[in-house]
Structure formats: structure tokens, C-alpha cells
């Protein structure tokens, strides 16, 4: 069997494609079936990030987050996990829109700076007046561990 340059290039492309990691989806593998509603009450907060592939409190993860006004709709966004309740992860959403640096301050948002959870390196703020509930299967990927001092500053602002 002889190879010409064209068949060699075709074989090389096939090998390169096989060695590349699979492309990531822009959202979770599945949309949550039914959102149980935002968490109400006082959460049991913990800081327990571990270097594994399991979402833990203290980590910023990416997940599908339902809109406040219509839980049937939502978007993929970063979430700071702060604890769990009855088998669900409790989290606070992040935004890269500056709510505190515009001359007026919004006490519901805490600046945490930038980190590896945002590929563009934009500074982020955590929204502390809404606690969402996720299942571990809702988490698309783990983005980063938030340093303990920043985590403590965020949870100090909870209700």
C-alpha cells in the first residue's frame, strides 16, 4: 500500500481530530426538568473545595440558571457554590456587569475581581440576594476555586 501526499494529509487530519478533546457544549447536557424555586431561609454555608471533578462549596461553576421572573427560561452562567440543602447545591450567580463602580453602590452585589472562571478575564460581582438551587448534574463545568477571604466576604453579605 503506497501513500501519496493527499492520503497522508487525510490520515494526519484524522489522527489530529481523534486526539483532540471533544468540543464543549455551550450549556449543560440537559436542561433541568423542573426548577424547585429559589432557596429561602438561612443557608448552612460551608467552604469545602476539593481538587476533584465534583462541584463543592467554595467553587465557581458554570450551570444553566433560571431567570428570576420565569424559571422556565434561563441562561448559562457562573455560580459561586456556598453549601447544599437536601441533595441540592446552593449557589449565588455572578455577573461581569459592574453594579458598584458606576458612582452608586448596590448592596446586593459583592466585587470579587477576576479569575479563571471568566475566559475574558473580566472582573466579576456576586449577587447575594438570590440563592439558587442546582443538582450536581446541572453543573456544566467547574471554573475555579474562590479564595477563602473572598468567599467569607461574600457570605457575610447574605440576608
C-alpha positions in Angstrom: 0.0 0.0 0.0 1.6 3.3 -1.1 0.8 6.7 0.3 0.7 9.9 -1.7 0.7 13.3 -0.1 -3.1 13.7 -0.3 -3.8 10.4 1.6 -1.0 11.1 4.1 -2.6 14.5 4.9 -6.1 12.9 5.2 -4.6 10.3 7.6 -2.8 13.1 9.6 -6.1 15.1 9.9 -8.0 12.0 11.1 -5.3 11.4 13.8 -5.3 15.0 15.0 -9.1 15.0 15.3 -9.1 11.8 17.2 -6.5 13.2 19.7 -8.4 16.5 20.3 -10.7 16.7 23.3 -14.4 16.8 22.5 -15.8 20.2 21.9 -17.7 21.6 24.9 -21.4 22.5 24.7 -22.5 26.0 25.4 -24.9 24.7 28.1 -25.5 21.7 30.3 -26.1 18.3 28.9 -29.7 18.7 29.8 -32.0 21.5 30.8 -33.3 20.9 34.4 -36.7 19.3 34.3 -38.4 21.4 36.9 -36.7 24.1 39.0 -37.8 23.8 42.6 -37.6 27.5 43.2 -35.0 29.7 44.8 -33.8 28.7 48.3 -35.5 30.6 51.1 -34.3 30.7 54.7 -30.9 30.7 56.2 -28.4 28.5 54.3 -25.9 26.3 56.0 -22.8 27.8 54.5 -19.6 25.8 54.1 -16.2 26.2 52.3 -15.0 22.9 51.1 -13.4 23.0 47.7 -11.6 19.8 46.7 -9.4 19.1 43.7 -11.8 16.6 42.1 -14.5 16.7 39.4 -17.3 17.1 41.9 -18.8 20.6 42.5 -18.1 21.8 46.0 -18.9 24.8 48.1 -16.3 27.5 47.5 -16.0 26.7 43.8 -17.3 28.8 40.9 -19.1 26.5 38.4 -20.9 27.0 35.2 -24.5 25.9 35.0 -27.9 26.8 33.5 -29.5 29.3 35.8 -33.3 30.1 35.6 -34.4 33.7 35.3 -36.0 35.1 38.5 -39.1 36.2 36.6 -39.6 33.0 34.6 -38.0 29.8 35.9 -38.7 28.0 32.6 -36.2 30.2 30.9 -32.6 31.0 31.8 -29.0 31.1 30.7 -25.6 29.5 31.2 -23.6 31.5 33.7 -21.1 31.2 36.5 -22.3 30.4 40.0 -20.5 30.5 43.4 -21.4 27.4 45.4 -22.0 28.2 49.1 -23.4 25.0 50.5 -26.1 22.4 50.0 -29.5 21.6 51.2 -31.4 18.3 50.8 -29.2 17.0 48.0 -29.1 20.3 46.1 -26.3 22.7 45.7 -26.9 26.2 46.8 -25.3 29.0 44.8 -25.1 32.7 44.1 -24.9 34.0 40.5 -22.0 36.0 39.1 -22.1 38.9 36.7 -19.4 40.8 34.8 -21.6 43.9 34.6 -20.3 46.5 37.1 -23.0 47.3 39.6 -20.8 49.0 42.2 -18.3 51.1 40.2 -20.8 53.3 38.5 -21.0 56.0 41.1 -23.7 54.3 43.1 -23.4 51.2 45.1 -25.8 48.2 45.1 -25.5 46.3 48.5 -26.8 43.1 46.8 -23.5 42.8 44.9 -20.0 42.0 46.1 -16.9 42.6 44.0 -14.6 39.6 43.7 -12.3 40.7 40.9 -11.3 38.5 38.0 -10.4 34.8 37.9 -10.1 31.8 35.7 -13.9 31.3 35.7 -14.1 34.0 33.0 -12.1 33.3 29.9 -12.0 37.0 29.1 -10.6 37.9 32.5 -13.4 40.4 33.3 -13.9 41.4 36.9 -17.0 39.9 38.5 -19.5 40.6 41.2 -21.6 38.1 43.1 -25.3 38.7 43.6 -26.1 38.0 47.3 -29.9 38.5 47.4 -30.9 35.3 45.5 -29.8 31.8 46.3 -30.4 29.3 43.5 -30.7 25.5 43.8 -28.8 23.2 41.5 -28.3 19.5 41.2 -24.8 18.3 40.6 -25.9 17.2 37.2 -26.9 20.8 36.4 -23.2 21.8 36.6 -21.6 22.0 33.2 -18.0 22.6 34.4 -16.0 23.7 37.4 -14.4 27.0 36.7 -12.2 27.9 39.7 -11.9 27.9 43.5 -12.7 31.3 45.1 -10.1 32.2 47.7 -11.3 31.8 51.3 -11.1 35.5 52.1 -13.3 36.5 49.2 -15.7 33.7 49.9 -16.0 34.9 53.5 -16.6 38.5 52.3 -19.4 37.3 50.0 -21.2 35.1 52.6 -21.0 37.9 55.2 -23.4 39.9 53.0 -26.1 37.2 52.8 -29.5 38.1 54.2 
